[in-house]
Amino acid sequence: MTTSNSIGSSIASTLGAGSGVDMVALAEDLARAQFENRQVRLETKSELVERQISLASTLRNLLSTFASSLGERVREGDLSAQPTIANASVAKVSAPLGTSGKGTYSLEVTQLAKAQTLAGPAYTASTDTVGAGTLTIRFGQTDNSTFAADAAKSPIDITIAPGATLAEVATAINAKNAGVTAYVSQTTSGAQLVLKGPEGLQNGFVVEATEDGANPGLANLAWSPGDDPARLLTTSVDAQYKLDGLSRSSASNKIESAAPGLSLDLTGTNAGAPTTIGFGDPKAAVSSAMNDIVGALNEIAAELNAATDPLNGDLARDYGARALRREFSALGSKVIMPTAPDGAPRTLSELGVAIQRDGTFKLDSARLEQALTDYPEDVAAMFTPGLYGIFATIDGISRSNAIQSDPGSLAGSVARYTSQSQAISEDLTELAEKQEKLRASMVARFSASDSRVSAAQSTLSFLQSQIDAWNAQKS
């Protein structure tokens, strides 16, 4: 603007500037006056829209953070009854995701599941070539005397190219990702190929070789029962255990859902000395979590109440904020556990959460304590990451308010206000361009007028001097 002022002043000065009026300043004042009211309205609207974007984004982020934090807490599992085991050397115990257990179990492990381990013949080094052809691995019950193929499992064919080394055979087997892993071990006898299968009786295996006649030697890596017994380092077997005195088996030491709310990871044996598995009391953790939940809800409610205040709230008429307020007002009575048995808590209000007249939340600790005493497992089930419960409810509210295409969500409000902000910005830019165009036009017109006034003043001064000269001659 300073450059425009100086250019305009220079033009006016060059043309005479005889009027004594600052034409550039006059043009600016008139152009500003022409558009000032509309500019003020647009700037005021822009400030409001920016506040609305900020408030709606803050509410959406608070919901997202709340749901995320609650999800982490629920997935940790300390809000539901978690299993514990008296003899920790026998097994690690846990609750499957979304489940809750109760009561006690006895566990006796007589055998751990094992995987077959097979060693190849000794070579000088891992870089020794082994011939070419195809290695075929077949699965089934295997020991040093018999092999019973498992028809349900397809054999693995591994193509070995001419010139392949022992290390390259291990790489080719691993590349199949079929459950058998391989590596080369540098032993006291030399470099030996080691093959390991999955745990379980049916996961034993034999190795067959089809040699390339031009590149013999691959048959050295084959093995079947009756061959060198020293090469079968470990025979595959199932885990054998008793749960509450009943004999059971498992192909893996990791046993999901061994009983309601109980998963096992067997780590040792205790034949003849059963150990006890029980479930802890989550009352203290649930009470603490409920206080945290009510605190988080109140933090969001405070922001929501201020934003939707009918007198001065910037989101008083916003669809997304008003929808969230209605959802919060009905949160206490909403059935969040439809699968709960008759009489068990189904709503937050039955856990002691009360909604006050100002839209904030309050926890009735006595009512929560009673629910935990009367229905401990059912209350604990409400704190699991399943389809229903407290987390699913809060997460659902958070997700629905993150949908930009929904005009009744906070994300929809942010998208709408952002679009309005962009339109206002474009209007302000257009307005500024029109104002500058009008100012420039006025500067040009006023400068021309000023030039004519200056010329008239010069003429008047010349005439006056001539008249004064004539009068002087007459005297």
N, C-alpha and C positions, 0 to 999 in steps of 0.2 A: 504494500500500500504506500510506503514511503517513496518508492520509485515512481509510482503513478502520480503522487503529489508533486514531486519535483519536476516531472515532465510537463504536467499540466501547468504548473506555475511558470515554467520556462516558456511554454507556448504563449501563455497570457502576457508575460513580460515582453516577449518578442513582438507581439501584436499591439503592444501599447499599454495594456492594463490601465487604461485611463479612467475606468469607473471607480477604482479604489475598492472594489468588492472582491473577496477571495473566492473566485469562481470554483476552484477545486473543492474547497470546503463546503461551499453551497451545494454543489452537485452531490457530494457524499451525504450530506444531511438530508437532502430531498430523497435520494435513492433509499437511504436507510429508513426514513419515515414511511416510504411507500410499502416496504415489506416487513417492518418491525413487528407489527401485531401478529402476523402469521408466523414469523420466526420464533417469537416468544411462545406461541401456542405449541409449535412443533418441539421446541427445546423442553418445555414443561412436560409434554407427553413422552418425550424420549427419556427423561429422568424417571418418570413413573414406570415406564416399561422396563427400564434397567433394574429398578427396585423389585419389580414383579419377577423378573428372570432370576434375580439373586435369591429371593424368598422361596420360590418354587423349587429351585435347584437345591437350596439348603434343606428343605423338607424331604426332598427325594433322597438326598445323600444321607440324611439322618436315618431314614427308613432302611436304606441299603446297608449302612454300617451296622445298624441294630440286627438285621437279619443275618448278616455275615458273622457277627460276633456270637450271636445265639447259636448259629449252626456249628461253629467251632466248639462251643461249650457242650452242645448236645453230642457231637461226634466223639468227644473225649470219653463219654460214657459214664462220668461220675454222677450223673443225675438219675441214672437207673440203677437197679440192684445189680452190682457187679459180682461175679463169682470169685471166690478165693479158695486156695487149696492148702491143706495142712502140710503136705510134703511137696515142696516146690521142685524137688529134683526129679519127680516123676512126670510132671506135665506143666505146661503153661495153660492157664484157663482164661477165657474171655467170653463176652456176650456177643453173638452175631449182631450186626448192625440192625437197629430197629426192633430188638427183642428185649425182654426182661424175664429173668428167672426167679425162682423161689425154692425154698426147701433145701434139702441136703442130698448129696449123692456119695456113694462109695466108689472108689476107683482102684482097680488092681491091674497092673500092666505086666503081662508075662513075656511079651516079645515085642520088640520094636520092628517096624517095617524097615526093610533094607533093600538096596538096589544091587543088581549084579555088577560086579567089577571084573573085567577080563583083561589080561595082559597078553601082548603079542610076543613073538620070539625076539631075542636080543640081536640088534644090529650094532655096527661099529659106531655110527653117529646118526643123528636125525636127518642128515643130508644124504644118506645112502638111498639109492634107487631101489624100488621094490617090485618092478615089473609093471605090467599094464593089464587092463581088463575091467571086470565089474565085481565089486564086493556087494553081497546081498545080506542084509541083517533081517532075521525072522524072529518074531516075538512069541513067547509062551512060557510055560513052566519048565525050568531048566535046572539041571544039576549035573554032576559028573557022570551020571549013568543014563539019564533019560531026558528027552525033550518032547513036550506035548504042545504043539503049536496052538496059538490063540487065533481062531479063524476070524475074529472080529477086528484084528489088527493087520493092516497091509504091510508087506515087507518093504524095506528100504533098499533101493538100488543106488550104488555110488560108483560112478564111472571114474576109473583111474587112467589117466593119459600116459602114454609112453614117456619114460624119463622122470616120472613123478617120484618125489622123495618121501621118506617116512613122515616128515613134518607136513608135506602137502596132502598126504592121505588123511591126517588128522583134520586139516583145514577143510577138506572136501566133506568129511563126515559131519562136522559142525555146521557146515553151510546148509545141510538138509533140514536142520531145526526139527528133527523128528523124535526128540526125546533122548537119543543116545549122544553123549558128548565124548570127545576124544582129545588126548594130549600125549606128547612124547615125554617120557620120564627117563632121565639119565641115571641108570641104576649101576650097581657094582658089576652087573653082567654086561651092561652096554645100554644102548638106546632102545627103549621098549614102548610100543604103542599101547596106551591104556584106554579102554572103552568103559563107560559107565552108563547104565540105563536108569530109568525111573524106578522109584520104590514100588514094591508090590510083587506078589507071587507071579502074576501073569505077565510081568514086564521083564522076565528073563529073556535071553536071546542067544542065538547061534550066528556064526558068521560063515557064509559060503563064498567061494571065489570062482569066477569064470575067467580063465587066463587068456590073454592074447598070445597066440602061439609064437608070434615073432618076438614077444617080450615076456618071457616066463618069469616066475618068481612070486607072483601075487598070492599063490596058494599057501605060502608060508603064513599069511595073516589069517587064514581060515581057522575056525574052531567049531567043534561039535562035541557032545558027550562021548567019552571014550578016547578023545585025544588027550594030550598032555594035561593031567589033572592039576598040575601046579599053576597052570595059566588061569584057572577059575579062582580068583582071589576071594570073591564074596558071592554067595548065592542069594538071589532075590527072594524075599519072603514078605508076607503080610504082617501087619501089627496084630497082636492078639491081646485082648484086654477084657476085663469084666467091669460093667457099670451096674451098680446095685446088684451084684452077684450074677448077672446074666452075661454069658460069654458072647463076645462080639469080635469081629475082625475088620481090618481096614487096609486097603492097598497103600495108604499114605499115613504118616504119623500126624498129619494135620487133618483133624476131623471136624468139619463144620456141622453145627447143629446136632451134636451128640445127644442133647436133651434140650427141652425148652429153655432158651436163654443161656445155653452152654456150648462153647466150642473148645476143642482140646488140641493141644500141640504136644504130643507125647515125646518126652526127652529121656526117660529112664524106666527101669523095671522095678517092681516091688512085689514080686510073687510071694504070696503068703502073708503080706502085710498091707492090706488095703488102707488107702488114705481117704480123708473126707474132703468133699467139696461143698461149700456153703455160699450163701449170698449175703453181701453186706447190707447195712441199713443206710439208704440215701437221704434220710430225713434232713440232716443238717445241710447237705449240699443243695437239696431242693428248696429249702427255706431261704438259703442265701441267694439262689438263682432267682426265686420269685421276687425277692426284694430288688435285685438288679433289674429284672424285667419291668417291674412297676416304675423304677427310677428312670429307665430308658423311655418308657411310654410317656411319662410326665415331661421329660425333656422335649419330646416331639410335640406333645400336647400344648406346652407353653408357647413354642414357636407357632404352632397352628392357630392357637387362640388369638395371639397378637396379629398374625397375618390376616385373619378373617374377621377381625373386630368390625362390626357394622358401621362404626363411626369413622375410624381412621385406618382400618386395615387395608393394605394395598391389594390383598387377595380376597376381599370381602365378597366379590361377585365371581371369583374364579371357580370354574367347574371342577377342576382337579382337587383344589383345596377343600371345597365344600363337600365333595364326595368322600374325601379322606376323613373329614370331621364326622360325617354320618357313619362311616365305617367304624371309627373309634367309639362313637357313642353306643354302638350296638355290639362292641367287642366282648363285653362281659357276658352277655346272654347268648352269644353265638355258639352253637354246638361244634366243638372242635375235635371231639372224640366220638363219632357216631357208632364206633364198634365197641364201645365200653359196655360191659354187662349192666343189667338193670340195677339201679341204685348207686352205681359207681359214678364218680364225677365225669361230666361231659363238657362242662363250660368253665371258663375262667372264674366266673362268679362263685362256682362251687369249690374253687381253690382259694377263695377269700378275696378275689379282686373285685373292688367296688368302683363304679364310676360316679364321681361327684357332680354336683350341679354345674360347676364351672368347666366340666369336660376333662378334669384331671382324674387320676387314678389313686386308689388307696388300697393297701393290703390289710385284710383282717387276719392277723397272724393266728388267732385262736381257731378260726374256721379252717385255715390251711393245716394246722396241727391236727385237727380232728379228722380231716380228709386223709392225711398221711397215716393216722392211727387206724382208721376204719378200712381204708383201701390202699395200702402201701404199694402193691404191685400195679394197680390201675393208675394211680397217680404217676408212678415212675414211667409207665408206658406213654404218658402224655409228653414225656421229655425225650422221645426218641426221634430219629430223623426219617420217620416213615411218611406215609401219605397223610396221616392225621396227627393232631397234636399241636402243641404250642409253636414249635418251630415251623411246621408246615403252614400254619395260619399266618404268622408274621412274614414268612418268606413269600407267601401268596400275595399279601398286601404289597410287599416291596416290589415283587415282579410285575404286578398289575399297574403299579405307578411308574414303571420304567418303559412302558409301551408308548412310543412317540405318536403312533397312528391313532391312539385313543384320545379323543378330546377331553374325556372325563378323567384323565390321569394327570399326575404332576409332570411327567415327561411330555405329555401332550400340551400342557400349559406352557412349558419352557419352549417347545417348538413353535407354538403360536406367538408367544411374545418375542422370540428371536426373529421370526418373520416380520413382525410389526416393527421391531427395532431397525431391521435392514431397510424397510420401506421408508421409515422416518428419516434415516440417514440419507437415503437417495433424495427425498424431498428437500432436505436441508441443503444438499449439494446443488440441486436444481435451483433452489431459491437464491443461493449465493451467486450462482452464475447469472441469473436474471438481474439481481441487484447490481452486479458488476457491469453488466451490459448497459443497464439504465444509467449508471454513474458515468461510464465512458461517453455515452451519447450526450448526456447533459454537459459534461466538460467541454466536448467539442462545440455544442451549440452555444454555451455561455462564453466560450473563448472567442467565437465568431462575433457574438454580440458585443463583447468587451472591446474587440478590435474596432467595430464600427463606432462605438461610443468614443474610443480614443481618437479615431480619425475626425469625428465631429468636433471633439474638444480642440484638436489641433487647428481645424479650420476656423473655429470660433476664436481661438487665440490669435490666428493670423489676421482675421478681420478686425479684431479689437486693436491690434497693433497698428493696422492701417488707419483706422478711425482716429486713434490717438495721434498718429503722424499728421493727418489732415488737420485735426483740431489745432495742433501745435503750429502749423504753417499759417493758419488763419489768425492766430494770435500775433 
